[in-house]
Amino acid sequence: MTLDPIVTASSTSSVTPETTRYVGLADWWGRHVWVEDDGSRRMLRHRGTDPFVTFTWGRAGPGARELARAILWDAATDPALAERFCLELARDLIARLPHIGFDLGRSEILAWLAARRRVTENTGTARSPMLPLVAPSPRVR
């Protein structure tokens, strides 16, 4: 599969979870993430508050969290859900993706989100989006 930029977008195409893909590629010039919908391609929009944090995958950290937030926001079209579950998606999926690139379907993201919401509702617990990805180190006196 080649990743040539596609700038055409059809206003009559129906975007469904089965036709939308999130494609990431790491190359010499950096990391790039596209959203592909029925033959059109657009860059995945950054949704975080820090413009200096770039998308990363294949490891944990702020870049993985930002990629998870952007994918969830795009897939679910709900900023609150994206904020609530971005750390968990980063830990469960984004940090485990191959470093060279990935190809995820919107239906896969929505299935993960539905399963995660069921677990949260059944246990009555949810991780706060403000918790760090790693535990803080003990205070030295």
N, C-alpha and C positions, 0 to 999 in steps of 0.2 A: 504494500500500500504506500503510495506517495502522499506527501503532505503538502501539496501545492496549495497556495491560498485560493480559496473560492470566495468570490465576492458577490455572487448572485444569490438572491433570496426570493423565494416565491411566496407571495402573500396568500396564495390559494392552497398551499400545502398544509396538511393537518399534522401538527406536531404531537406525537403520542410518545408514551414512555418506551414503546418498542422501537421507535425510529430515532430516538435521541441518544447520542453517544458522547462521552467525555474522553478525549484523546490527549494524552500527554506524551511529549517527546523531549528527551535531553540530548542536546547536540553541542557542537563546538561553541555556539553563540548563547547557550543558556538552556533554560527549561521553558517550554511552551505548552499551553493547555488550550485546546479548542473544544467547542461544542459543535457537533455535527447534527443537523436536522434535515432529513430528506434532501440531501444533496447540497445544502448550504453549510458554510462553515463560518464561525465567528469566534473571536477570542473569548475565553471565560473571563467575566468581569471580576476584578478584585473587589471584595466586600469588606475588607478589614479596615481598621482605623489607622494602621501604621503603613504608609505607602512604601516604606523601605524594606518591608518583609515580603519576599518573593515566594511564589509557590515552590514547594519541594515535595518530594515523595520518596519512599524507600527508607525513611528514617523519621524519628519523632522530632518535634520541635515546632517553633512558631510558623514556619513555612508550611508544614503539614497541616497545622490547625487552620491556616488561612485558606489552603486549598480545599479542605473539608468544608469550611464555612461557605465558600463560593459555590462548590458543587451542590451542597444541601440547599442553599438559597435558590439556585437555578432549578434544581429538580423539584423541590417542594413548593417553590414560589412563596415561601413563608419565612421572613427574617427571624421571627421568634424561634421557630423550630431549628433553623440553621444555627442560631446562637446557642440554643440549649444542647444540641447534640454534636456540635462540631468537634469537641475534644474527644468524644467517644469514637466518632468516625475516623478521626486522625489516628487514634490508637489502634482501633480494630482493623482498619483497611488501608488507609493512606500510607502509614509507616511501613507496611508490609508489601507495598507494590514494588515491582522490579525497578531498579535505578534508571535503566535505559528508557523506559516508557510504559504506558498503560493504555488500555481501551476499556472503559466501563460504560455499561448501558444505564440509562435513567431508570429503567425498571429494576436493575440490581440495587441502585441507591435507594429507591422507594421501598423495595422489599426489605433491605437492611433497616431502614427507618421504621417501617411498620413493626418489624420484629423487636426492635429496640424499644419502641413506645409500649408494646405489650409487656415486655419485661419490666419496664419502669412502672406501668400501671399496676401490675400484679404484685410487685414488691413494695410499691409505695416510696421508692427511693429514686433519686436521680442525682447525677454528679452535677455540681454547679459549674457553669461555663467559666467561672472565675478561678477555679482550682488550677494550680500549675500541673504540667505534665509529669514532673518529677517531684519527689518530696524534697523540701528544703533541707539543707545540711544543718546539723546541730549547731547551736550557738556556741562559740568559743569564748571563754572568759579570760 
